[in-house]
Structures are given as C-alpha cells and as structure tokens.
Amino acid sequence: MEPYRYITGTVLPVPDREALVRVPTMHLPWCFGCGPENGEGLGLRPHFVDDRVEAEIQFAPRFQGGPGLVHGGAISAFFDDLMGFVMMAHQRPAVTARLETNYLRPIPLGITLHGQAWLSDQDGRKMWAEAVGEDDHGKRYIEAKALFLPVMAEHFADTMKYMDPGQAAKLSRYERDEYYP
C-alpha cells in the first residue's frame, strides 16, 4: 500500500457497530450522490466495513470531462457523499463545511474506483473525514478530506418551501428522528 500524501490515515472507531445495520444507505431518495430515485445521479451504494464506509463506482459516460476522463466535479461529488455516510455511521447527521479533493492522477472512464472513507478527527462539533479512491490493483487516484458540522432537521426548515410537495412529504422520516438510529 502506498503511503498517504495528503491525509493522515487516522481512523476513529464507530461508537456502535451493531447500529450500522439500521443506518440508511441513502441520504434522500432523490440525492444526487446516492438517491435511488435520481436516474441522473451517481448511484453510490455505501456499505459499512469495520470503522469505514466503502463504495465502488464506474462513472457513466455522462460524467466525462476531458477526453475519456471522469470530470473532477463528479469525483468530488462521489467523495463528498461517501464521507457524508461516515457521519451517518457515527450517528451524527452533518453537512459539509469544507471539501478538499487531491487528484493524484486522472481517472479514465471504464475503470471501477473503490472508495473508502472514515472519521479521522473530532473536536467539539467539528468532524473530519478522510477518503481514498483506488482501482482494482490498488493504484491510488484520489485522496480527499472534509470538515463536517452536525446539524438537526431544523437546519433545512427554510429550504423546505422551495421543495416539490411530494419530496417534502417524504422528509417526515427526518422530523420523526427515524432516519438515524
């Protein structure tokens, strides 16, 4: 395994691994990163392995940037969503405050990228996640890190008035605190 260049590699343990079976594997049904109802989204399907969140992706041709290469914004979106599931694994719904994606090499369309993410540090409300993306042979393409801030459902109250009424109705799970164990 090659050494980390831009991240620490420190992994903080998930407080209750038994609760991971109850953690949803989508943020919202129409989420761009992981929502099964978003046909134009990334299609991220996370799974929890020990103290990490993992997901694989083969970017569709619509995510092309340079000729034959995945667009950097699609890559960042994938890792933002993947690291968001770290917060869910730690039972702290949170939003991204800062995201840093270090592109170590271009990602060609057609390869399967294996992403791993974990909680690397916590200081009061601030929570940091780190992630790496490698191919089937362990060649690293991406190192990412992000700062997350935990929020409650009220954080989104002002944006609800702009939502489609059908989507807003589906958010009742948040209001009843059923979304997180």
LUMFI-937230 format. One line per field, with one value per residue (C-alpha): residue number from 1; y, x, z; residue in three letters. Coordinates in nm, 2 decimals, decimal comma. Layout:
! LUMFI-937230
resi (NUM:...)
y (Y:...)
x (X:...)
z (Z:...)
resn (Ala:...)
END
This chain:
! LUMFI-937230
resi (1:2:3:4:5:6:7:8:9:10:11:12:13:14:15:16:17:18:19:20:21:22:23:24:25:26:27:28:29:30:31:32:33:34:35:36:37:38:39:40:41:42:43:44:45:46:47:48:49:50:51:52:53:54:55:56:57:58:59:60:61:62:63:64:65:66:67:68:69:70:71:72:73:74:75:76:77:78:79:80:81:82:83:84:85:86:87:88:89:90:91:92:93:94:95:96:97:98:99:100:101:102:103:104:105:106:107:108:109:110:111:112:113:114:115:116:117:118:119:120:121:122:123:124:125:126:127:128:129:130:131:132:133:134:135:136:137:138:139:140:141:142:143:144:145:146:147:148:149:150:151:152:153:154:155:156:157:158:159:160:161:162:163:164:165:166:167:168:169:170:171:172:173:174:175:176:177:178:179:180:181)
y (0,00:0,33:0,60:0,87:1,20:1,45:1,28:1,13:0,79:0,80:0,61:0,68:0,39:0,38:0,40:0,14:-0,11:-0,30:0,01:0,02:-0,23:0,04:0,32:0,41:0,37:0,68:1,04:1,11:0,92:1,19:1,27:1,33:1,10:0,81:0,85:0,55:0,78:1,00:0,85:1,11:1,07:0,89:0,58:0,55:0,24:0,25:-0,04:-0,03:-0,23:-0,21:0,16:0,26:0,33:0,18:0,21:0,13:0,33:0,31:0,65:0,66:0,84:1,14:1,22:1,27:1,58:1,56:1,31:0,97:1,10:1,15:1,51:1,63:1,77:1,42:1,27:1,53:1,47:1,10:1,15:1,42:1,18:0,89:1,09:1,20:0,84:0,84:1,09:0,87:0,57:0,78:0,88:1,25:1,39:1,66:1,89:1,96:2,27:2,22:1,96:1,91:1,66:1,58:1,43:1,22:1,10:1,13:0,87:0,70:0,62:0,25:0,17:0,07:0,31:0,17:0,44:0,41:0,68:0,71:0,96:1,09:1,36:1,53:1,85:1,96:2,00:1,97:1,63:1,55:1,26:1,13:0,91:0,74:0,61:0,32:0,09:-0,29:-0,31:-0,08:0,22:0,53:0,81:1,03:1,14:1,36:1,51:1,71:1,91:1,83:2,01:1,82:1,96:1,89:1,87:2,24:2,33:2,26:2,42:2,74:2,54:2,32:2,60:2,55:2,17:1,97:1,89:1,52:1,52:1,74:1,48:1,21:1,41:1,32:1,05:1,32:1,50:1,18:1,10:0,77:0,83:0,78:0,51)
x (0,00:0,14:0,18:-0,08:0,03:-0,24:-0,43:-0,33:-0,49:-0,60:-0,93:-1,15:-1,38:-1,75:-1,92:-2,18:-2,11:-2,43:-2,63:-2,48:-2,74:-3,01:-2,82:-2,98:-2,77:-2,91:-2,93:-3,26:-3,44:-3,35:-3,00:-2,76:-2,50:-2,69:-3,06:-3,22:-3,49:-3,23:-3,17:-2,91:-2,72:-2,40:-2,57:-2,34:-2,43:-2,23:-2,16:-2,00:-1,68:-1,55:-1,49:-1,50:-1,76:-1,69:-1,85:-1,75:-1,83:-1,78:-1,86:-2,11:-2,00:-2,22:-1,96:-1,69:-1,47:-1,16:-1,15:-1,20:-1,16:-1,40:-1,49:-1,33:-1,67:-1,82:-1,53:-1,56:-1,94:-1,88:-1,63:-1,84:-2,14:-1,92:-1,77:-2,12:-2,20:-1,91:-2,12:-2,42:-2,21:-2,11:-2,48:-2,42:-2,61:-2,39:-2,33:-2,01:-1,83:-1,51:-1,41:-1,06:-1,00:-0,65:-0,64:-0,33:-0,39:-0,67:-0,95:-1,03:-1,39:-1,44:-1,24:-1,40:-1,30:-1,31:-1,37:-1,30:-1,39:-1,35:-1,37:-1,02:-1,06:-1,33:-1,31:-1,64:-1,89:-1,62:-1,58:-1,32:-1,34:-1,08:-1,11:-0,91:-1,00:-0,81:-0,86:-0,88:-0,50:-0,46:-0,34:-0,45:-0,62:-0,77:-0,72:-0,99:-1,07:-1,36:-1,48:-1,84:-2,07:-2,35:-2,70:-3,05:-3,36:-3,44:-3,13:-3,32:-3,65:-3,61:-3,53:-3,85:-4,06:-3,87:-3,92:-4,15:-4,45:-4,41:-4,05:-4,12:-4,38:-4,11:-3,90:-4,13:-3,88:-3,63:-3,89:-3,97:-3,59:-3,64:-3,36:-3,07:-3,06)
z (0,00:-0,10:0,18:0,22:0,06:0,17:0,46:0,80:0,76:1,13:1,18:1,47:1,57:1,50:1,85:1,79:1,51:1,58:1,49:1,14:1,02:1,08:0,91:0,58:0,26:0,11:0,23:0,05:-0,23:-0,48:-0,36:-0,65:-0,49:-0,35:-0,42:-0,60:-0,74:-0,91:-1,25:-1,34:-1,01:-0,92:-0,79:-0,48:-0,27:0,05:0,28:0,62:0,69:1,04:1,10:0,74:0,47:0,13:-0,22:-0,57:-0,88:-1,25:-1,38:-1,66:-1,99:-1,90:-1,63:-1,88:-1,85:-2,06:-2,34:-2,19:-1,83:-1,54:-1,46:-1,14:-1,01:-1,04:-0,85:-0,57:-0,55:-0,51:-0,22:-0,06:-0,05:0,07:0,35:0,44:0,52:0,77:0,97:0,95:1,07:1,37:1,43:1,37:1,07:0,93:0,64:0,45:0,56:0,35:0,10:-0,04:-0,32:-0,42:-0,77:-0,78:-1,14:-1,39:-1,37:-1,70:-1,79:-1,76:-1,45:-1,12:-0,85:-0,49:-0,24:0,14:0,39:0,77:1,06:1,12:1,39:1,60:1,80:1,96:1,68:1,41:1,25:0,98:0,74:0,50:0,20:-0,08:-0,42:-0,58:-0,88:-0,87:-0,85:-0,55:-0,76:-0,58:-0,78:-0,52:-0,16:0,00:0,33:0,45:0,75:0,86:1,10:1,27:1,21:1,32:1,08:1,16:0,96:0,65:0,75:0,54:0,22:0,25:0,10:-0,23:-0,25:-0,46:-0,23:-0,29:-0,19:0,11:0,23:0,22:0,47:0,75:0,85:0,94:1,16:1,35:1,40:1,23:0,98:1,23:1,50)
resn (Met:Glu:Pro:Tyr:Arg:Tyr:Ile:Thr:Gly:Thr:Val:Leu:Pro:Val:Pro:Asp:Arg:Glu:Ala:Leu:Val:Arg:Val:Pro:Thr:Met:His:Leu:Pro:Trp:Cys:Phe:Gly:Cys:Gly:Pro:Glu:Asn:Gly:Glu:Gly:Leu:Gly:Leu:Arg:Pro:His:Phe:Val:Asp:Asp:Arg:Val:Glu:Ala:Glu:Ile:Gln:Phe:Ala:Pro:Arg:Phe:Gln:Gly:Gly:Pro:Gly:Leu:Val:His:Gly:Gly:Ala:Ile:Ser:Ala:Phe:Phe:Asp:Asp:Leu:Met:Gly:Phe:Val:Met:Met:Ala:His:Gln:Arg:Pro:Ala:Val:Thr:Ala:Arg:Leu:Glu:Thr:Asn:Tyr:Leu:Arg:Pro:Ile:Pro:Leu:Gly:Ile:Thr:Leu:His:Gly:Gln:Ala:Trp:Leu:Ser:Asp:Gln:Asp:Gly:Arg:Lys:Met:Trp:Ala:Glu:Ala:Val:Gly:Glu:Asp:Asp:His:Gly:Lys:Arg:Tyr:Ile:Glu:Ala:Lys:Ala:Leu:Phe:Leu:Pro:Val:Met:Ala:Glu:His:Phe:Ala:Asp:Thr:Met:Lys:Tyr:Met:Asp:Pro:Gly:Gln:Ala:Ala:Lys:Leu:Ser:Arg:Tyr:Glu:Arg:Asp:Glu:Tyr:Tyr:Pro)
END
